[in-house]
């Protein structure tokens, strides 16, 4: 489950700022200690070290601390407005990308850490009324450096925020997340070890002798710990079949797996199998490679809704869908069967095939594109470009069938005859070399 913990940390606004706050606490103690024990008269003579009264030092640190916490409040008030606009325009699912953004997390951490640092240093400043005079000059110099750094971060934050709400950059971020997930989850074509391949099958008596495992809670299936399941099945002499793919919504009482025991069954087998299925409130990229594609499709559907009607954003979505499908066509789906070291079948995954994944992607895209001449033509050109690619040969019949369906959808909904004729002409031009249109 390490991957799930890593994903929770990555999407948290808490982890990076807390690390920076901890660094501020430790750093303040270290620099104050250096001020107390080091002889810095030579360095003070250069003018870089603060040499004025304790009252002036307190005033400086108070001003820095107050300005930092105020700036943090203003900056993240801006972010709330940006997030509201992005959710309204592109859907609430894209907000997760903003939470994963290291720039936003670092900005919050920088402002709050500077505030904490100044508070911790300010408490060490002493005047004649509270004991021996102590003004931590180096610590104050570091506080000034942190202020300068915070100003730079503020300028970066404003630039980064204005860039991040542009449709092209949002789509690029989603596509990058999908690409990382696909490269991590999907092996290169023909790189799988076919030593066992599909030779192992579930026992013939599995449907009648197997026992069902039901979910005790509801949520999205974020990941299945296949390693733990294979280990459990090997130790307890089981054969397990997963009944739900990653990304599916599981309700309480739903059947998530079934298993058959070849020996004496232990009492907690069902509970241990259930523990390998991680549920959450939202979908993630941990094992759900289709999640990124569906986010792009969601943006495309919203862009073509009557309330927004933005065909150029939809065309940008088509470009990213083409990129995603090209990557999928160059990869193999991960093996659904898992064996122990002796070659015995221990686990069968529930995973969509490549064709099912492509069809589930293009069906809503066709529905969104069929009302627009520009988007329909662009989708046809993208499908034709994919179909003629060397790595997409196995998807060529499917892509052509989707193009035929797109033209048929346009024939049903397009009111302007001239627009429909242009769509038909685009199909003949782009797919003419791949065969005549099916009846």
Helices and strands as residue ranges (DSSP letters): H 2-10, H 15-37, H 41-44, H 54-90, G 92-94, H 95-100, H 102-122, G 128-130, H 137-164, H 167-185, H 206-209, E 211-214, E 219-224, H 226-236, E 238-242, E 249-250, E 255-261, H 269-274, E 277-280, H 290-303, H 311-329, E 337-339, E 345-348, H 354-369, H 373-387, G 390-395, H 396-413, H 417-431, G 432-434
